[in-house]
Amino acid sequence: MDEIKSVITQGGAFKFEEAARYFKGKITLKPSEFYKMAEQYRSLAFTVSNYSKLEVLNKFREELLRAIEDGETMATFKERMDSFLTDQGYKGTTPFQVRTIFETNIQTAYQVGHYDQMTDPGVQKLRPYWQYQAVQDSRTRPAHLEMDGKVFPADSPVWDTWYPPNGFKCRCTVTSLSARQVRERGLKVEHEVPLRIQLPDGRLIVMHPDVHFAYNPAKRQWSPDLTDYPEPLKKAYATMQKGGKAKQAAKKP
């Protein structure tokens, strides 16, 4: 439990319920289908690179959900997955691979749950500003580090692009602030992110999240109307629904 908290909260409070609800709603897709979709739909789907069998992908999803719900550690997640993969004729996961899968997926689930809390009408009325927070160490990407401390209105379109995670293994987060906190801390409320920033060492960096992460995973939720959804999502969703109904029918006496 402590390991997951350190990954996704940096010591703060965490509500597992919202994160688990979000992750349960994800639809498993093969990587070839997942990466063909527009970025705004990817928050609805789950995949793992280098694996194409749905049985394997579903096992990854199942074990990640277990980690979120039960607070299991990354080591336990790796042990369970390596055992399963070996039985299926695969090699076990590498430390780098499992950390990327574990941290990115759990961080995303946490951030969506956190977004749901911060956008509650009562909360947003009292705390109408959000502040981006990055971990200030050598592992943090330059663009993410430059976002650290910046404050934008909670309803700013900036959050459509810059709501974390903003890359694989991204540890950034967002906190909400009241108008009084902004005033007393002397913070500047901004309304847009510059396209480029020149660092003190002379480097010019583009202010943009990492590839495949320039979207807000909390802004897109499943809707009964699937008209505008990509075909792979429609088919996978229909298959999942049939599977759920079949399980319910099997449980009936």
Residue pairs with C-beta under 8 A, 6 or more apart in sequence:
1 71
3 73
3 74
3 75
4 14
4 67
4 68
4 71
4 72
4 73
4 106
5 11
5 14
7 74
7 102
7 103
7 106
7 107
7 171
8 14
8 106
8 107
8 109
8 110
8 111
9 110
9 173
10 135
10 171
10 173
12 173
14 110
14 113
15 113
15 114
15 117
16 68
16 69
16 71
16 113
17 113
18 112
18 113
18 114
18 116
18 117
19 68
19 106
19 109
19 110
19 112
19 113
20 65
20 68
20 69
20 109
21 113
22 109
22 112
22 113
22 116
22 217
22 218
23 46
23 61
23 64
23 65
23 68
23 105
23 109
24 65
25 44
25 221
25 222
26 44
26 45
26 46
26 61
27 44
27 45
27 46
27 233
27 236
27 237
27 240
28 45
28 46
28 47
28 54
28 57
28 58
28 61
28 236
28 240
29 45
29 46
29 47
29 57
29 232
29 233
29 236
30 47
30 52
30 54
30 57
31 47
31 48
31 49
31 50
31 51
31 52
32 52
33 47
33 232
33 236
34 42
34 45
34 47
34 232
35 47
35 212
36 230
36 232
37 45
37 230
37 232
37 233
38 230
39 212
39 213
39 214
39 215
40 215
40 219
40 220
41 220
41 229
41 230
41 233
42 212
42 215
42 217
43 108
43 112
43 215
43 216
43 217
43 218
43 219
43 220
44 220
44 222
44 229
44 233
45 233
45 236
46 57
46 60
46 61
46 105
47 57
48 56
48 57
48 60
48 101
51 57
51 60
51 90
53 88
55 88
56 84
56 85
56 88
56 90
59 81
59 84
60 81
60 101
63 77
63 80
63 81
64 77
64 101
64 102
64 105
64 106
66 72
66 77
67 73
67 74
67 76
67 77
67 102
67 106
68 106
68 109
74 98
74 99
74 102
74 103
77 98
77 102
78 92
78 93
78 95
78 98
78 102
81 92
81 93
81 98
82 92
82 93
85 91
85 92
85 93
86 92
93 101
99 169
100 168
100 169
103 169
103 171
104 165
104 168
104 169
104 170
107 164
107 165
107 169
107 170
107 171
108 165
108 217
111 163
111 164
111 165
111 173
111 174
111 217
111 218
112 217
112 218
114 173
114 174
115 163
115 174
115 216
115 218
116 218
117 123
118 124
118 127
118 130
118 154
118 174
118 176
119 154
119 218
123 176
124 154
124 155
124 176
126 178
127 154
127 176
127 177
127 178
128 153
128 154
128 178
128 179
129 151
129 152
129 153
129 154
129 176
129 177
129 178
129 179
129 181
129 182
129 187
129 189
130 151
130 152
130 153
130 154
130 156
130 159
130 174
130 175
130 176
130 177
131 149
131 150
131 151
131 174
131 175
131 176
131 177
131 187
132 147
132 148
132 149
132 150
132 151
132 152
132 162
132 164
132 172
132 174
133 148
133 149
133 172
133 173
133 174
133 175
134 140
134 144
134 145
134 147
134 148
134 171
134 172
135 171
135 172
136 145
136 148
139 171
140 171
140 172
141 167
141 170
141 210
142 199
142 203
142 205
143 197
143 205
143 206
143 207
143 208
143 209
144 166
144 167
144 170
144 172
146 197
146 199
146 205
146 207
147 162
147 172
147 193
147 207
148 172
149 187
150 190
150 193
151 177
151 182
151 187
151 188
151 189
151 190
152 158
152 159
152 189
152 190
152 191
153 189
153 191
154 176
156 191
158 190
158 191
158 192
158 193
159 174
159 216
160 215
160 216
160 219
161 193
161 208
161 209
161 214
161 215
161 216
162 193
162 209
163 174
163 216
163 217
163 218
163 219
164 170
164 172
164 173
164 174
165 171
165 172
165 213
166 172
166 209
166 210
166 213
166 214
167 209
167 210
167 213
168 210
168 213
170 210
170 213
177 187
181 187
182 189
193 207
194 207
195 206
195 207
196 204
196 205
196 206
196 207
197 204
197 205
197 207
198 204
198 205
199 205
208 214
222 237
226 233
226 234
226 237
229 237
